Amino acid sequence: MNIAEKEVALVRLGQYLAGNSPELTAVKERAFIANGWFIPAFIDKALENICQYFLEPAALHQWLQQYPAAGNDWEPKKVGIVAAGNIPMVGFHDWLCGFISGHHVKLKLSSKDEILMKHILEKIAEWYPDQANQTQVQDMLKNCDAYIATGSNNSARYFTYYFSKYPNIIRHNRTSAAVLTGTETPEQLDALADDVMMYFGLGCRNVTKILVPEGYNFDPLLNALRKYDHLADHHKYKNNYDYNLALLLLNSSPYLTNGSILLHEAASLFSPISVLNYGYYKDINQLQQDLAGEEVLQCLVGQSYTPFGYAQQPSLMDYADGVDTMAFLTTL
């Protein structure tokens, strides 16, 4: 398939994922049964975002125009991709880049998120049998020419050890934060609640810390976060909430809560599930300078940054860790 034919194939995939066929519905149910964190609402949201921001025809075509080399008739390389599994279909963008690039993709899926991705590969193979072997799912990635690996800081050390002699992209722990001024509208705080709570806060684009001015009134934010009160009925999330609440009580640490999320003042940009860290600032200009040096930030949300509610809606050009995956693949 040439680049234009692959573009057509991806648009077809988007139309399929946007539908509600009995086959796709059954696959989504199996994905939820296999991983309790993948509740139906979040699976649907992940697929909706992929269709709207990755597979929308105009956006896809415009993105491909940035990489004329993707259509070159080169000798394909074997590219190993280690996908994460923290949120539904989190490895889709890497696979998409590999598919478009024309390289042979060796894909190692996380056991937490393999059902949905395998189904997509099966549909591509069903529709386009000639493409069936471009992507192969494997448990071990050996003898590849290049690697793209996503994981924790700990696993990244192993990736670096094993893959350092090959061209590679190795990703570490990342998270996101929000800068508030106290002038946010109820609509903006409502959207921020999505940035915090979507996917139970498990994504690297989830806001895990807010920076607020001294004297900030947290009540409007706590009220906005109530739209996700239903997550407290989810046993996995509730176990984390109870555990973190117990830690705060045992340590006599001040906290705020609306019954479904804990707000805790902490220096770290990372927070546990069910906890939103916060910190105060005096000078917004100094804060901006400090945040500019934070390499662990995947996304910064605020009135002067990524708009509220858009943290979990990355475009095709919003590459993980800020490393252009397509540029990497088209220059191997």
Buried (B, 14 or more C-beta within 10 A) or exposed (E): BEBEEBBEBBBBBBEBBBEEEEEBEEBBEEBBEBBEBBBEEBBEBBBEBBBBBBBBEEBBEEBBEEBEEBBEEEEBBBBBBBBBBBBBBBBBBBBBBBBBBBBBBBBBBBEBBBBBBBBBBEBBBEEBEEBBEBBEBBEEBEEBBBBBBBBEEEBBEEBEEBBEEBBBBBBBBBBBBBBBBEEBEEEBBBBBBBBBBBBBBBBBBBBBBBBBBEEBEBEBBBBBBBBBEEBBEBEBBBEBBEEBBEBBEEEEEEBBBBEBBBBBEBEEBBBBBBBBBBBEBEEEEEBBEEBEEEEBBBBBBBBEBBBBBBBBBBBBEBBBBEEBBBEBBBEB
